[in-house]
């Protein structure tokens, strides 16, 4: 009987470990400096509002900046797509339309208690950047 109880406890612990998903729900803020053709540097802020729904990640990203190239996107909510959460890892795509056509950014990272760390790959222009998002209060 003790062996059966031990086996059940181990199986329950394994099941809990494999289904655990870190808490990504809420608002997260990424701030960085960006340049423009005018030679100036601007602050660029992204507010991510995310929700984990049974390992499917949904939400929006709102970007704001005084950079001239941000005019068409400034303050506009953009829905994320293909969002996934697996344990403490997450990924999603952000697709925007601008005067140069469709642009896709792929976000991948790790969920911490009060920060997200990862990379964003800008498809079509060959740029990959790291980011850190802080949980908003």
N, C-alpha and C positions, 0 to 999 in steps of 0.2 A: 504494500500500500504506500509506503514511504517513497518507493521508487516511482510509482505512478504519479504521486503528488509532485515530486521533483521534476519529472518529465513535463507535466502540465505547466508548472511555473516557468520552466525554460522556454517552452513553446509560446506562452503568453508574452514573455519578455521579448522574444524574437519578433513576434507579430507587432508588438508595440514599437519596437525599434525600427522596423521596416516601414511602418505606416506614418511615422513621425514626420511632420513637416514644420519647419521653422516658421515663426510668425512674421509674415510679410505684409499683412493687412494694415492699411493706413496710408499716410502721406509721408513722402520722402523727398528731400531736397538735394539737388546737385548744383553746385556753383563752380564756375570756372571762368577763366579769361579767354576771350577769343579775339582774333585780329580781323582786320578788314583791308580792302584794297586802298583805303585812305591812309593806311599806316598807323591808325589808332588802335588801341586795345580797349575792349569793352567787357563788362561783366555779363555773363550768360547764365541764367537760372532756369533749371528745369524742375517742375513739381510733378512727381509721380504719385498718382493715387491708385493703389493696388489692392486687389482682393483675391485671395486664394479660395477657389470654390472646388473642393475635392481634387486638388492638384492641377486644376485649370486656372491659369492666372488671367484676370481681366483688369481693366482699368483705363486710365487716361494719362497723358503727359501734356503739360502746359509749359511752353517755353517762353521766356521773356528776355529781351536784350535791347539795348539801344543801337546795336550794330546794324548798319544799313541793310545788309543782306537778310536780316530777320523780319523785315517789314510785313511780308505776307503771312508769316507764321506767328507773329508776336501775340501772345495771349490766347491763341486759339487752341481749344482742347483737341487732342488727337487720340483716337482709340488705339489701344495696343491690340495686336493679333498674335496668334500662335503662342500664347502664353502658357508656360508650364512651370510647376514647382515639383521638385523631386528631392525630398529630404531638406537639406539646407541649400540646394542649388535652384536657380531660377533662370528662365530665359523668356524673351518675347521679341516681337518685331514691331517697329514703328514705321509706317508708310506715310509719306507726305507728298503732296503735289505742289510744285512751284513752277515758275516760268521756264525752268530748265527740264521739266518733266517729273516723273515719279522717282522718289528717293526712298530707299529702304535702309533702316538702321537695325542691326541685330544686337540686342543687349543680352549678356550672359554674366552670371555672377553667383556670389555666395551671400546668404542671409546671416547677419550677425544680430545681436540683441538690439542694437541701436544704430546699425549702419549696414548698407549694402555695398559690397565691393565687387568690381567686375570690369568687363571691357564692353565697349560698343564698337561694332564694325560698320562702317559706312560703305555699303555696297555701291559699286559703280565708280567710286573715287579712290578706292584702295587705302583708306585711312582706318586705323584701329587705335582707339584711345582707352586708357584706363579711367575709371570713375569711382568715386566714393559718394554715396548718398547718405545723408543723415536723417534719422527719423524726426519728423516734425512734431512739435508738442501739441 
